[in-house]
Amino acid sequence: MRLPDKVILIGMPGSGKTTLGKQIAESLSLPFFDLDSIIESSAGKSIKSIFEDEGEEYFRKVESEAVKKFLSDHSKFIMSSGGGTPCFFDNMDRMVEVATVVFIDVPETTLVDRLHTTNITERPLLSGVGLTEKIKNTLYKRRVFYEKAHFTITGTNISSSEVMRLLEKEA
């Protein structure tokens, strides 16, 4: 059984996309890429700085161009997208057309717990007061895009082996 060689993990910040992506990439001997890291490397500054200096609209344009370029330049990969990536321009349509997209669906309470233990100030759309309400509202708005994924895996502690089993079903 052959697993897909182009997989994109989507979901909210704190859902575990990057951690799972690295583990899956290692298991499949595929390169792992984090879209936010690609953007930061290309821009020479952090996502937070891009938001502060240029605004969200500029960032979303840069992000969309990064998605297009990445998908045209790479034939085998595991990638974690930014939390908002699927929700702007035609990013989600482009991703599902080219790769197997998996929505990592983690409960709001788990996201809040995880994000409280990270440096939330590095996440421009979630920093500040009212994290629980921001997570709830953001997830509500994004879910319609996330649900266009080929697969959804739901849980509080999703493992890479669970994602791999899901991908095996598709193969």
C-alpha positions as CSV (number, residue, x, y, z in Angstrom):
1,M,0.0,0.0,0.0
2,R,1.4,3.4,-1.0
3,L,0.7,6.5,1.0
4,P,0.2,9.9,-0.5
5,D,3.5,11.8,-1.1
6,K,1.9,15.2,-0.8
7,V,0.2,15.9,2.4
8,I,-0.9,19.2,4.0
9,L,-2.0,19.5,7.6
10,I,-4.5,22.3,8.3
11,G,-6.1,23.4,11.5
12,M,-6.1,26.0,14.3
13,P,-2.9,27.2,15.9
14,G,-2.1,24.8,18.7
15,S,-3.7,21.8,17.0
16,G,-0.4,20.1,16.6
17,K,0.1,20.4,12.8
18,T,3.8,21.1,13.0
19,T,4.6,18.4,15.5
20,L,2.5,15.8,13.7
21,G,3.9,16.9,10.3
22,K,7.5,16.3,11.4
23,Q,6.7,12.9,12.8
24,I,4.8,11.8,9.7
25,A,7.5,13.1,7.4
26,E,10.1,11.1,9.3
27,S,8.0,8.0,9.2
28,L,7.4,8.3,5.4
29,S,11.0,9.6,4.7
30,L,9.5,12.7,3.1
31,P,10.7,16.3,3.6
32,F,8.8,18.4,6.1
33,F,7.9,22.0,5.6
34,D,6.2,24.6,7.8
35,L,4.5,27.3,5.7
36,D,5.0,30.0,8.3
37,S,8.7,29.2,8.5
38,I,9.0,29.4,4.7
39,I,7.3,32.8,4.8
40,E,9.5,34.0,7.6
41,S,12.7,32.9,5.9
42,S,11.6,34.5,2.6
43,A,10.6,37.8,4.3
44,G,13.5,37.9,6.7
45,K,11.3,38.5,9.6
46,S,8.7,36.9,11.8
47,I,5.0,36.5,11.0
48,K,4.3,38.7,14.0
49,S,6.6,41.4,12.5
50,I,5.0,41.1,9.1
51,F,1.5,41.7,10.7
52,E,2.8,44.6,12.8
53,D,4.7,46.3,9.9
54,E,2.5,45.5,6.9
55,G,-0.9,44.3,8.2
56,E,-2.9,41.2,7.8
57,E,-4.0,41.9,4.2
58,Y,-0.3,42.2,3.0
59,F,0.5,39.0,5.0
60,R,-2.3,37.0,3.4
61,K,-1.1,38.0,-0.1
62,V,2.4,36.9,0.7
63,E,1.1,33.7,2.2
64,S,-1.0,33.0,-0.9
65,E,2.0,33.5,-3.2
66,A,4.1,31.2,-0.9
67,V,1.4,28.5,-1.2
68,K,1.4,28.8,-5.0
69,K,5.2,28.7,-5.3
70,F,5.6,25.9,-2.8
71,L,3.0,23.7,-4.5
72,S,4.5,24.2,-7.9
73,D,8.1,23.7,-6.7
74,H,7.7,20.5,-4.6
75,S,6.5,17.1,-5.7
76,K,6.9,15.2,-2.4
77,F,6.3,16.7,1.0
78,I,4.5,16.9,4.3
79,M,3.5,20.5,5.1
80,S,1.8,22.2,8.0
81,S,-0.1,25.3,6.9
82,G,-0.7,28.4,8.9
83,G,-4.0,28.3,10.7
84,G,-5.6,30.9,8.4
85,T,-4.0,29.8,5.2
86,P,-7.0,27.8,3.9
87,C,-9.4,30.7,4.5
88,F,-8.0,33.3,2.1
89,F,-7.9,33.7,-1.7
90,D,-8.0,30.3,-3.4
91,N,-5.5,28.6,-1.1
92,M,-7.8,25.8,0.0
93,D,-9.0,24.9,-3.5
94,R,-5.4,24.9,-4.7
95,M,-4.2,22.7,-1.8
96,V,-6.9,20.1,-2.2
97,E,-6.3,19.9,-5.9
98,V,-2.6,19.2,-5.6
99,A,-2.2,17.4,-2.2
100,T,-4.0,15.3,0.3
101,V,-5.3,17.7,2.9
102,V,-6.0,16.6,6.5
103,F,-7.8,18.8,9.0
104,I,-6.5,18.3,12.5
105,D,-9.6,19.1,14.5
106,V,-8.8,19.7,18.2
107,P,-11.5,20.8,20.7
108,E,-11.5,24.5,21.6
109,T,-10.7,23.8,25.3
110,T,-7.6,21.8,24.3
111,L,-6.5,24.6,21.9
112,V,-6.8,27.2,24.7
113,D,-4.9,25.0,27.2
114,R,-2.1,24.4,24.7
115,L,-1.9,28.1,23.6
116,H,-1.8,29.2,27.2
117,T,1.5,27.3,27.6
118,T,3.1,28.8,24.5
119,N,4.3,32.2,23.6
120,I,0.9,33.5,22.5
121,T,2.3,36.9,21.6
122,E,3.9,35.3,18.6
123,R,0.4,34.6,17.2
124,P,-0.9,38.0,16.1
125,L,-4.5,37.1,15.7
126,L,-4.8,35.4,19.1
127,S,-2.7,37.5,21.4
128,G,-4.3,39.8,24.0
129,V,-7.1,39.1,26.3
130,G,-10.0,36.8,25.7
131,L,-8.2,33.9,24.3
132,T,-11.1,31.4,24.8
133,E,-13.5,33.7,22.9
134,K,-11.0,34.4,20.2
135,I,-10.4,30.7,19.6
136,K,-14.2,30.0,19.6
137,N,-14.9,32.8,17.1
138,T,-11.9,32.1,14.9
139,L,-12.7,28.3,14.7
140,Y,-16.3,29.1,13.9
141,K,-15.3,31.3,10.9
142,R,-12.6,28.9,9.7
143,R,-14.4,25.6,10.0
144,V,-16.2,26.0,6.7
145,F,-12.8,26.1,4.9
146,Y,-11.2,23.4,7.1
147,E,-14.1,21.0,6.3
148,K,-13.1,21.1,2.6
149,A,-10.1,18.9,3.5
150,H,-10.0,15.3,2.2
151,F,-9.9,14.0,5.7
152,T,-10.7,15.2,9.2
153,I,-9.2,13.7,12.3
154,T,-10.7,14.7,15.6
155,G,-9.4,14.4,19.1
156,T,-7.5,15.9,22.0
157,N,-4.2,14.0,21.6
158,I,-4.0,13.0,18.0
159,S,-1.0,10.8,17.2
160,S,1.0,10.6,14.0
161,S,0.1,6.9,13.8
162,E,-3.6,7.9,13.7
163,V,-3.0,10.3,10.9
164,M,-0.9,7.6,9.1
165,R,-3.8,5.1,9.4
166,L,-6.1,7.7,7.9
167,L,-3.8,8.2,5.0
168,E,-3.4,4.5,4.5
169,K,-7.2,4.2,3.9
170,E,-6.9,6.7,1.1
171,A,-4.0,4.9,-0.6
